[in-house]
Amino acid sequence: MQPFPSDQIQLPRNMIENSMFEEEPDVVDLAKEPCLHPLEPDEVEYEPRSSRLLVRGLGEHEMDDDEEDYESSAKLLGMSFMNRSSSLRNNMSVYRQSSNGSCSLPSTRTMVVCTVILVIAVALIMVIYLLPKCTFTKEGCHKRNHTIELIYPLATNGKLFPWAKIRLPSDVVPLHYDLVLQPNLTTLKFSGSVKIVVNIIHVTWKIVLHSSGLNITKATITSAGGHQEKLAEFLEYPLHDQIAVMAPEALLVGQNYTVNLAYSSKLSDTYYGFYKISYKDENLKQRWFAATQFEPVAARSAFPCFDEPAFKATFLIKIKRDEKLSTMSNMPKKATTPVTNGIVQDEFFVSLKMSTYLVAFVVADLKNISRETNESLVSVYAIPQHLNQVEYALNTSVKLLEFYQNYFLINYPLEKLDLVAIPDLQSGAMENWGLITFRESALLFDSHTSSARDKKSVTAVIAHELAHQWFGNLVTMEWWNDLWLNEGFATFMEYFAMEEIFPELHSDEDFLNLIFKAMMKDSLNSSHPVSSAVQSSEQIEEMFDALSYIKITNGTLDVKKLMKTWIVQKGFPLVTVVRKGKIISVKQEKYLYLVEPENWTSDASYLWHIPLTYITSSCNFTHCTNAYLLDQKSAIIELPEEVEWIKFNVDMNGYYIVHYGEDWKTLIDLLKKKHTALSPKDRANLINNIFNLAGLGKESLEKAFELIDYLNKESSTAPLTQALFQLSLIYNLLEKKGEQQLASRLMHRIERLLGDKIDQQSWTDDGALSQRELRSMLLAFACTHDIRNCRTTATEMFEKWVNSNGTISLPSDVMKAVFTAGAKSSDGWDFLLKMYSSSVSEAEKSKMIEALASTDDVRKLIWLMQNSLEGEVIRTQELSHIIATVSQSLPGYLLAWDFVKENWEKLTQKFHLGSYTIQNIISWSTSQFATKAHLMEVKSFFESKSEQSSQLHSVKEAIETIQFNIQWMERNLAMLQELL
């Protein structure tokens, strides 16, 4: 791909540099009450009942697919009876409260006018109810009509809340925030005030914005030309995290007003909002740290704001702090001034326009190293005892920042870029503009304990977050349904940049594994299109999954037409290839693990525009790649000559699976005779495809095992990784199903294929990075399953390490295998836990955690999960990793599920219901189940919880996965008994 100048780029419509708003359709408004602030048209939506005032309403408005508004899928659909003319506005003024709170009596003329309007409204309503299957809207009469109820919510004080939608109204937009905060790391509370300058788009009496868990003590409004603050009533509606500041007089179009709110709250116990972190300093003394995590919808819990990505504004942030601590925010520090004894105030420069989810601040005792590049100061911060582990991150960040600026031909727009290692962070990292926060293991690199895999991981996370400084921060999706524009582009640029700057890391193989991961998720009925309508906070958080990060498409033809088939349809295609001489027949259908009868018709209508690529025996080099756009259900490709073999989806550059039918035998023979005729990625692609097709019942498992018989000649990481992954899935199903003898026979088959390769591995950190990574994977697998002499060698190395009291250095690439073997004994496990508590290397601690969770001692497993949930010895951020590891073992997989059931409320309180962590916990704790009894148990458990829990995508995926496991065993168990 060639570098492209900014003036040649036409940004997608739904990515914005500044806020864009559209007026929503008018709606029926039948709930005016003379003693309440008047509601305006547009302000009613259809929602489930929940302690609110109900008003009879109208029918539903349908839109054609091309007219569907993805940015606001909750727009109210209905017919307007409300005349928005100025005369009616004047007539409505009689319904306002008098100064003493009583209602003034309307005049005779007003009564007559109101009576006429009411009669007309009633008549129209009767006509609409009598017309069958017709709803009047701005667009006319639509055929479909369902009688429903319009619902007005009630505020916490019992008054009518003037807005019923989850999305904020577009009649007011923020321009600027002045935010003052004073966190107290002793009381673990904070106070704040915010002045928000807003502009009025439509005349209104209200300013609706977000607030969550904040104790608001005062609200005032000041006009642009006025100097006097006027007290304003404010209403709270916690179900939508909304407050409404009610203006004492109409807010006029085009005018600016300042809303001033004072409030207080507690530093959060969760990983969201403005939250507290406990850690031990060099003297093992407990210290406190405060940091923010606002994406996607948690800025509202730190300050009242318009907490939607389209509402961009500038921010001036001031933080009062203990003089012994330091603060950071998005922008450079402008000044520090004394406030009171021991308290100072840091003021930061005014930011560029940005979304609220990108605002960030940190209050802590941190150290840093810095370097300047292209007039921006790049700094990496960590707690003092970790400062010696930040140099690699600084060097990598500078290289990546320079690359992105040169590639995009757009300079990084801020004067500084801070990367901060946070001791306790749920996600891997967060791309806050100018202040990127990282989990310590995702940023710190210790040359003594970090493996080749660790180095690649740290580099990838930094590359991803720096790409966000352009994709997401400079340009932003209007709404969370298009999160893929942020995450998809950032993920692509992450791997593209790594290939360009760090080719020795071989990141293309990791990208391949990410695609395989996305396809597993995307093959379920419960998958979602890349662009999906979302409203609630749980739905928004669930958009942060593998599909939004990984599913992207290559192609250079009619991009708009091609992309639409990949963005608005869920799933991906299965392409079946039939070769007869020079004629290649190709056809496409939707790939699904489970075909449900009710979905068959809709699935049959799926059609993708697939950029097929293929190589043949006549020329199998990269420059010989052929391309064909399959934009019909089936097509014919005529080759110039007959060939011995053909391989589609070259290097797995396309997002589809290929079934070769009779040609599988040809490809199997090719791998046996000359496997290097295909690239490592092509070999991995074939392994992935044939095992997936065997699981689907479209190919035999016998043929899949026949294809991997060549593996004793394989030396590349990608195909070996994919083969071990597929075989491990089968082994785990057999083991948990109680087929231990069959599982042992499978492991014996794996040993026959890979035993010699395992014996060839040295227990060092020698060799190229790809060799080191392969060594880590093979030895960790061999020690886990006790293949060859792996566990004996690892145990000997562990005992030497114990005898030195952990002072001798272990090779970082085999450290995981050594720790896993050592943790099998009770004494070894106890020693490892002790060393975990005192270790200052996050890379080392991560390997220790996995080893501790691999023990067969169920009491230790229970203690480990419980302690991590409480966050005493092991941080709560590690819990999902621990559950994932525990759930893989025979002693642990039922324990993990029981732990999730017993602690569900605590888990969802700490991590939030739709979070990526909860998605992982649900997936890992149920992925090993393959019986109808477990299926019913999982279904019953989530059905017994809230409707929000049972409707999570991750819950539906878990249920489908169990159903697939059951189907897989029924389909293949007998075949396995013959094969093994």
N, C-alpha and C positions, 0 to 999 in steps of 0.2 A: 504494500500500500504506500502511495506517495504522500508526503506531507501536504496538508491542505491549508491554505490561508483562510483566516477567519472571514474575509469578505466573500469567499466562495461557498461558505456553508449556509444552507438554509435550515435553520433549526426546526425540528418537528413542532407542529402547532401547539402540542401540549407540553412543551418545555418553554419556560419563560425566564426572562431576565427581570421583568417587573410584573406586578400584579395585573391580571386580566380578569374582568368580571362581566357577566352577562345578566341582564334583567331576567328574573324568573317569571313564569306565567302567573297572571292574576288568579285568585281563587275565591271561592265563596267565603264570606266572613259574616257569620250569623251570631257571633257571641259578644257583640259590643255590649258593654255594661256601663251605664252612666257614671258610676262611681270609681271606675278604673281608668288608668291611662289607656287611650285608644290603641287598639291593635291596627296594624296596617294590612293591606292585601299582601299575599305571598306568604303569610306567616303560619300556615297550618300544614301539618303533614300527617300521613297515615302511620300510626304506630300501635303496638300492643298496648292494652289498657294497663295503667299503673298509677292508681290514686290520682286520677286526673278528671277534669270536667269533660263530659262527652257531649258532642253536638252532632246532630244528624248531618250527613254530608252527601256528596255526589259520587259519580262514577269515575272510572279509571280511564285515563287518556293513554292511548297506545301510540307508539312511534315506530316508524320504519327503522330497520337496522341502521341505515345510513344516517338517520336523523337522531339516533340515540345519543344522549349526552353522557359520555363516560365520566366527565369531570364532576357531575352532580347527579348521581343516580337516585338520590332521594328527593329530586324536585317534585313539588306537589303538582298533581295532574288534575285539572278540573276546570269549571267554567266560571268566569268572573261576572258577578253582578254589581261589583263595586265601581262606581264612576270615579275616576281619579281626577276629575276636573277641579279647578280651584273653588268653584261654587259649592260643590259637595264638601270639600275640605272645610269651607267656612261654616256650612251647616253642621258639620260634625263637632265644631268647637263647643256646641252647647253641652256635650257630654263630659267636658273636663271637670275636674274637681275644683271647687272654690277653695280659697285659701284656708278656710277653717276645716276643710276635709268633708263638708257636706256637699250635696249635689244641688246645683242651681236648677230652677224650674224652667223648662223650655217655653218659648213663646207659642201663641196660637198658630202663627204661620209655620213655625218649625214642626209643631205637632201634625199639621196637615201634610206637610212635605214628607215627614217620616211615615205617616200612615199610607200615603200613596206608594212610597218606595217599598214598604212592607207588603202591600197588596200585590204589587208587580212581582216582587221576589217570590211570594207564595205561589202566585199563578205560574211562574216559570218553573218552580220546583215541581208542581203538579204535572205540568206538561212533560217535564223530563222523566218523571216516574212513570207516566202513562205511555211514553214512547218506548216500544220494546227495543232492547239491545242497542241503544243509542245514547251517547254522551256528548253534549255540546262542549266544545273547547274553542280556543282561538282558531284552530285549524278547521273547525266545522264538526260535522256529526260523525262520530266513530261508531263502528258496529258493536263494540263490546261495552257492556255496562254492568257493574256489580254494585249494589247498594252497600255502602260502607259507612263508617262513622269517622267524622273529623274530630280530632282530639286536641283539646287545649290542656297543657300541663299546668299543674299548680306549683307555685314556688314554696319554699320551706315555711314561709309565714302564712300560707293559706291563700294568698292572692294569686290572681291569674298571671302566669308567666307569659310574656308577650312573644314567645317564639317556641315552635314545637319541633323544629328540625335538628338533626344532629349536626349538619353543616351550618355554619354561621350565615346570617343574611349578608347581602352584598351592598346594602345601602350605606354602610360606613366602612372606610378603609383606614388602616393605621399608616402614618407617615414616619413617626419617630417615637422612640421610647427613651425616657430618662429613668434609669433604674438605679436605686440605692439599696444595698443589702448590708446587713450586719449579722454574720453568723457567729455563734458562740460555741466554741469547741469544748467548753466545760459543761454548759447546760444542754448542749446538743439541740439548740433551738436557733431560729433566726427571725429577724424582723426586716421589713422592707417597705419601700414606697416606690410607686411607679407613676410617672406622668406620661400619658400617651397622647400625642398629637394625632388627631384623626381628621379625615376629610369626608364631607357628606356627599354621597352620590345621589341619594333620593331623600326628599324631606321625611323626617322621622322624629319620633319622640323618645327613642330608645337607642342605646348602644349596647349590643349583645356581644359578649366576648367570653373567653374561657377562664375558669378558675377551678382548681381542684385541691381540696383540703386546706385552703387558706382561710384564716380568720380575718376577714376584712372589717376594719373598724371605722373607716371613713371614706366617703366618695364625694367628690366635687367636680363641677364642670365649669370651665372658663372659655368664653368665646375668644376668637382671635384678636379682636379689637378691644376686648374688655380687660380690666385689671382686677376685677373682683371675682373671687371664687364663689360659686353658688352651690350650696349643699344639694346633693341629689339622692333620691331614694334609690336603693339597689335591691334587686330580687335575686334569689339564688335557686338554681335548679340542678342539684347534684347529679341526677341521673345522666345528664348530658355534659356535666362539668361546665355549666354555663352560668353566667351572671348577666343581669340586665341593669344597666345604669339608666334610670328614668330621668329624662331632662325636664327641668321646670318649665321649659318653653320649647316650641318647635325648633329643631335643628335644620338649618336652611341649606339648600343645595349649593355646592361649591365653596362653602365656608369651612374653615378649620376651627376645631375646638380642642381643648386640652382636658383630658379626663385624669384626675388625680386620685389614686387609691392608696391607702395605708393598710398594712396587714402584718400578720405574723404567722409562724408555723413551726413545726418540728423538722429537723433534718430527717430525711426518710430512712426507714429501716430496710427498704427494698433497694433494688439497683436502678431505680427510676427517679427522675426529678433531681432535687438538690439533696444528696444523700451522704451519710456518714460512713467512714471506713476506719476500722481499728487495725493497728499494726504494731509490731515490736521494733524498737530502735536498736542501735548497736549494743546498748546496755540491757537489752531485753525488757525495757520499760514500755508499757502500753502508751501509744500515742494515737491522736485522732487526726483525721484527714477528711476534708469535705470536697466533693467533686460533683459534677453534673452529668446526667445522661438524659437528654431530652427527646431524642428520636424514638418513636414517632410522635407521641402526644403527651409529653411530660413537662414541657416548659411551663404549662399552666399550673403545675404544682409548685413552681418556684416564684412565679409572678403572674398576675392577671395579664392576659395577652390574647391576641387573635392567633390562636395556635393551629393554623392551617398553612400548608406550604406556599400557597399563592399570595398570602398576605405578607409580602416582603416590606421591610422598613429598616431604618437606621437605628442604631442603639448606642447610647452613651451610658456606660456602666461605671458605677462607683461602689467600692467594697470597703467597709470598715472592718479592721482586723486587729488582732494582737500584734504588737510591733515585733515580736519574735518570729512570727510566721511570714509567709510570702503569699502573694496572690497572682493569678494569671487570668487573662480573659482572651477574647478573640483578637483584640487589637493591642498594640504596644502601650505600655504604661506612660501616661502623660505627666502625672504629678503625684506626690505623696505628701499629705498634710496632717499635722497633729489634730486629734479630735478631743480626747480627754487623756487622763493619765494612763499611759501604756497602750492606748488605742490610736491608730492612725487610719487615714482614709486614702486608698489608692484610686486614682481616677484614670480611666483609659480613654484613648482617642475614640472619636465617633467612628462607628463601623461603616462599611459599605452596606447597601441594601441587602438584607438577607432574611431567610425564613427563620421563625422562632426555634425550630428544632436544631438549628446550627449554632445557637447561642451557647456559650460555655464559660464556666469559671471554676477555678480550683483554689482552695485555701489549704496550705500545708507547709511543711518544712522540707524543701526540696533543694537539690543541687543540680547543676547543669554544666554541659560543655556546648560551645557554639562555633559556628563558622558562617561567614558571609558569602553569598553567591547571588549575582545579578541584582544587587541592591536589596536583597532580602536576607535577614539574619535567621539562620536555621539553628535551633537549639533543641537538645534532648535532655529531659529532666527525669530524675528518679530520686527515691529516698536516698540519704547519704551512703548507706552501706552497699548500694547497688550502682554507684556512680562509675565504678570500674568496668561495668558491663554495657555501656551506652555508646562506645566509640564506633562499633560496626553500624549501628543504626544511624548515627550522624553521617558517616561516609556514604552509606546507601541512600539516605534521604537527599543529600546534595546531588548525587549523580542522577537520581530519578527526577528531581525538580528541574534540573537543567535539561534533561531529555524531554520532559513534557512541554516545557516552554518552547524548545526548538521545534518539536513535532507539531504542536498546536498553532505555533506562531502567535501565541497569546501569552503575554507575561503573567506570571503569578502576581495578582494585584495588591497583595498586602506587603507591608514592610518587614513582617516577621512571620515565621512558622515555627510553632512549638510542638514537640512531640513529647508526651508525658506518660511515663509508666505508672499506672494506677495499681496499688496493691490488691484491690478487690474490684473487679469489673466483670459484669455478666458476659458481655459480648467480647469478641476478639479485639475490636477497636471501634472508634467512632470518629467520623470525619469532620468534626466541628471546624468551622472556617478559621484557620490560623492557630487553632489550639486542638490538635488531634490527641485524643486519649486512647491508650492502649492497655490491655492486660499485660502484666509484666512479662509473661512468657512469650508474648507476641512482639516484644520490642527489645528485650535484653538478650545479649549474646555473650556467653562466657566461652572463651577459646579452649578452656580445659574440660568443660562438661557439656557443651552444646555439640550435637551431632551434625552430620551433613544434612539430615532431614530438618533439624532445627534451623539451620542457616537458611535453607530454602523457604521454610515457613515464615521466618521473620522478614525476609526480603519480600515475599508475596504480600504480606499484610501491609507493609509500608507502601509498596507499589499500588495496592488497591486504594488505600486511604488518600494518597497523594493524587491519584487520578480523580477522586471525588472533588478535589479543590476546583476542578473545572466541571466535571460531570456531576451535578448535584448542587454544588455551591454557587458557582458562577451562573450556571443555567439549572433550573429546577423544574421538576414535574409540577403541574398545577394541583394534582390530587394524587393520593396514594395508590389509586388503581394503576397508575403508570409508573410505579416504583421501578419497574424493569428498565426504564430509561436511565435511572440513576445506577442501579446495581448491575444491570447487564453490560452497560458500556464500561463501568469501572472494572468489572471482572475481565472483560476482553482486554482493556488497556493494561491491566495488571500483568497478564501473561505476555502480551505483545511487548511491553517494556522490558520484562525480564529476559525474553529471548534476544532483544536487541542489546541490552547492557550486560547481562549476566548469562551468556550462552552456556557456560560451563555448568549451570544449575539444571539444565534439561527440563525446564518448566513445562514444555509441551506435553510431556508424559503425564504430568499432574492435571493438565487441562483435559486430557483424554479421560482420566478417572472421574473428573467432575462431570463430564458429559454422561458417562455411564451412570453416575449417581442420580443425575437429573432424570434420566430416562426411566430408572426404576420407579421414581416418584410419579413421573408423568404418564406411566402406563396404567395407572389406577383410575377407576371411574371417578374417584373423589378428587382427581387432579383439577386444576383450574387453568383457564387461559392466562397467558402472560399478562394481558391487560384485563383486569376483573373489577367489577363494581364492588366497592367496599364502603362501609359507613361507620360501624362501631369500632371502638378502640381494639377489640379482640380481632376483628376482621383485618384491620390495618396492620396489627402486629404479625398476623399470620401470613401477610404478603411477603414478609422477610424470610423466604424459604429458598430452597435450592433452585426452583424454577425461575424466580425473579433474578437470581444471581447468574445462572448458567445458560439458560435457553436463549441463544442468539442464532442468527442465520447468516450464512454467507451467500452472496449472489450479486450480480451487477446488471441484471436486465431491467424489467419493469419493477423497480424496487417497491413502489407503493403497493402494487397489485400482489406481488409475491409476499411481501411482509404481512399483509393483512391476513393471509391464510395461516400464518404462524403465530400471530399476536392474538387474534380473537377466537381461535379454536384451541381447545385444550388437547393434550395428547400429542402424538406424532405418528407418522405413517410406517407401515410395513410394506416394503417393496419386494415383490416376488419376481424372480428372473427365470426365464426359460430360454435356453440356447439351442437352436437347431441350425447347424451350419453357420452361415453368416448372419442369420436372422436372430435378433435378441428381442423377445417379448417381455415387456415390463408392465406390471400393474400395481396399483396402490390400494391400500385399505387401512383403516385405523387399527393400530396395534393396541391390544388390550389383554391384560392378564386374565380378567374375568369378563365374560360376555353375559350381561343380564338381558333376559328376553325383552323387557320394557325399553331397553336402550338400543335394541338392534336396528330399528328403523332410522333413528337419528344418527347412529354411528355410521350406517351405510352411506349417509349423505355427505360425510366428511370428504373434503378434497383439498389437498395441498398443492402448491406450486413448488415442486422439488427440484433443485439444481443437482441432478445426478452427475456423479463423476465416476470414471472407470478407467482401469488399465487392463492390458491384455498381454498374452505371452509374446506377441510380436514386438512389443516395446513397453517395458514396465518401469521406465525411469520417470522421474517427476515431470520432466518436460514433455513426456508422452501422454499426460493425463488428458482424457477426453471428457467433454461435458455435454449434457443433454437436459433440457428443462421439461420435466414431466408435469404438465399442467392439466392432464386428463386422467380419467380412471385407469386407462391403459394406453399403451403406445408400442410402436415397433421401431427398433433401432437396427439399421443395416450396416454391418461392418464391411470394410473394403475387402477383407479376406477372412477365411476361416481361421480360427485360433484354437490353441490347446486349452486355454483357460481364460476366464474374465473375472475381475475383482471390482466390485462396485464400492462406492463411498471411500474414495482414496484417502488414506490416513485418517479416516473417521472425521473428515471435515464437514460432513453433513449430519443432520439430526434425524436419522432414520435407521431402521434395521432392515437387513437384506436377507431374504430366503432364496437359496440357490437351487432348491429342489434336487434334481438328479446331479447337478454340478457340484454338490457338496463333496461327492466322492473324488472328483477331479482335484478340488482344492486340498482335500486331505492327502492325496497322493503327492501333490506339489510340496506340501510342508514336510512330508517324510523324505522326499528326494532332495529338495533344495529350498529349505525354508527361507533363506536369505533372498530369494526372488521377490519376496514381499517385504516391505518395511516393518520394523517392530510394531509401529502403530497399526498397520494393516493386520498383522498377526494377532494382536490384542483384540482388534475389532472382530475378527472371525471367531475367536474364542467366546467373546461376549455374545455375539449374535446366535451362535449355534446352541449355547446353553440356555439362552432366553427362549429360543424356539422350541427346545426340548421341554422346557417348563410349560410352554403354551400347548404342547401336544402336536405341534406342526412338524416336528422332527424327532427322531428317536434319540434317547439318551445314549444308546449304544454308539451312535454316530458321533455324538459329542465327545465321548471318551476316546473314540478312535482318533478324533482330530488332535487331541492333546498328547497322543502317544509320542509325538516328535519332541516333547519338552526336554528330554534328556540331552538334546543338542542345543537348547535355547540358552542364551546368555544375556538377553536384554531384559531390562527391568519391567517394561510395560506389559509384555505378554505373560511373564511369570507372575506379576502382580495380579493380573486379571484371572489367570488360571487358579491361583491360590484363593482368590476371593470367591470364585464360583464353587470350587471344591469345599471351601469352608462353610458355605451356605448349606450345602448338602450334608456335610458332616454334622453340623449343629442340629439340623432337623432330625437326623437319624438318632443322634445322642439323646435329644430331649424327648423323642418319641419312645424311648426305651429300647431302641435297636442297637444296643452297645456292640454286639458282635459284628453287625454289619458295618457300624461306624469304624471299628478297628480294622476291618478288611479294607475299607476305603483309605484309611490312613496308611496301611501297608502298601497300597497301590501308589499313593503319593510318594512314599519313601522310595519305592522302586524307580519312580520317575526322577526324583530330585535328590535322592540320597547322596550320590557322588558329588553333586554340586554343593550340597551342604558341607560335605567333608572337605571340600576345596577352600572353604572360607577361612581366612586368618582372623584371629581375635585381636585385631589392631585397628588403627585409623588410617592405614596406608591406602594408597591408590587414588584414582580419580573420584570425583564426587558421586558419579553414577555407580561406580563399583562399591563405594562405601554404603550407598543407600541400599543396594541390592543385598549386601552383607547383613545390614541391620535387619532387613525384612526376613531373610531366610533363617538367620539364627534365632530371631525372636519366635518365628513360627515353629522351628525345630525344638526349641527349649519348652515352649508351651505344650507341645504334643509329645515330648519325650522321644524324639526321633534321633537315631544314631547315638553318638556320645555327647550330644549338645549339652544336656543337663548336667552330665558329670563334669565336663570342662568348666561350665559356668559356675557350678557349685564350688569347685576348687578356687576359682578366682574370687568368688564372694567371700569365702572363708579367709583368704589372705587379706582381703579388704577389711573384714571384721577384726582380724587379729592386729591390724595396724590402727585400729580405732577410727577407720575411715580416712586415714591420712594419705594412703597411697592413691595414685590416680588410676582410674579405670579408663580404658579406651572408650570414648564417648559413643562411638557407633555400636558397641556391643553392651553398653551399660544397661539397657533395658532388659536384654536377655539374661545378664548376670543377676540383676535385681529380682527378676521374675523367678529364677531358679532358687535364689536365696530365701525368698519369702515363702517358699513351700514348707519350711520348718518353722515351728513356733518361735524358737529363739531368734532365727533369722528375721522373722517378721517384726518382732519386738525391737530388734536393733535398727532395722530399717526405719521404723516409725520414729525412733529416737533421733536418728540422723536427719530425717525429714524436718523435724522441729527446729533443728539448729542450722540447716543448710541455708546458704544465701544465694544459691544458684537456682533460678526458676526452671532452667532446663533440666537440671538434676532432679528437682522436686517433682516435676511432671512425670519423669520416668519412675520415680519412687512410688507415686500415687498409683500408677497403673500396676506396678508389681504388688503393692499392698492389696489392691482390689482383685488380684488373681489367686489369692489363697483359697484353699479348700475348706478352711475352718469357718463354719457358718457364723459362729459367735463373733469372730473378728470382722466378718463382712457386715453383720448387723451393726456393730459398733462403728465401723467406718462410715456407713451411710448416715447413721444418726448423728455422729459427731460433725460430719460435714454440713448437715442441715443446720445444726446449732452454731457452726462456725467457730468452734473453740480452738481446736488444734489445727484442723484442716479447713481452709476457707470454703464458704458456701459456693463460690464460683466453680469449685471442682466437682460439685455434686453430680451434675449430669454426666461428666466423664467417668465418675466412679460407678454410677448406675449402669452406664453402657458397658463397662468392663465386667461388673458383677453379673450382669444378665447373660453374658456369653458362656459362662461356665455351668456345668451340670449342677454343682451344689448351690449356685447363686441365682439361677434364672427365676425360680419361684420366689426366692427371698426378695429380689428386686421388685417384682410385681406386688408382693404383699406390702413392701415398704411404701410404694407409691400409693396404694389404696389407703393405708393407715394414715398417711401424712398429706393427703391430697389438698386439704384446706391450707395447711402451712406452705406447701409448695406453690400453690397458685397465689397466695398472698405475697410470698417473697419474690417470685419471678413473673407474676402477672399471667393471666390465663392464656393469651394468644402468643406469648413470647416464644422465641426460637428455642430457649431452654426447655420450656414445657413441651414443645413439639418433639424435641429430642428425647425427653424423659418418657413420653407416651410411646414413642416409636421403639426405643430400645427395650423398655420393660415388657413389651408384648410381642416383639418380633420373633421370638423363638417358639411361640405357641403353634401347634399344628393339630389340635383336637377340637371336636365340636363342644366338649365341655368347657374348654378354655374360651372358645368363641362366645358361648353364652355368658360366661362369667364376665368377660370384658364388656360385652354389650350391656349387661345388667348393671354393672358398676357405673358406667357413664350415664345410663338412662336414669339412675337414681340420683345423680347430681343435677346441677342447674341445667336449664335448657341451653345456656351458653356453652357449657362444658360438652354436652352431648352433640352439639352441632359444630364443634371444631373440626376443621379439615383434618387435623392430625388424628383425631379420634376415628373419623371415617377411614382414613388411610390405614390405621392400625387394624381395624376390623377387616378391611379388604385384604390386608397382608396375611392375616390369620386364615381367611377363607382360601387365599391362594396357596398357602402352606398345606392346608388340608387337601386341596385339589392336587397339588404336586405329589404328595405322598400317595394318594389313591392312584394316581396315574403312573408313578414311576417306581414304587416300592418293589413290585414283583420283578421288574426289569433289573433293578439294582442287585437283587438277590442272585440273579443269573450272571450279571456282569462281574460281580466281585467274588 
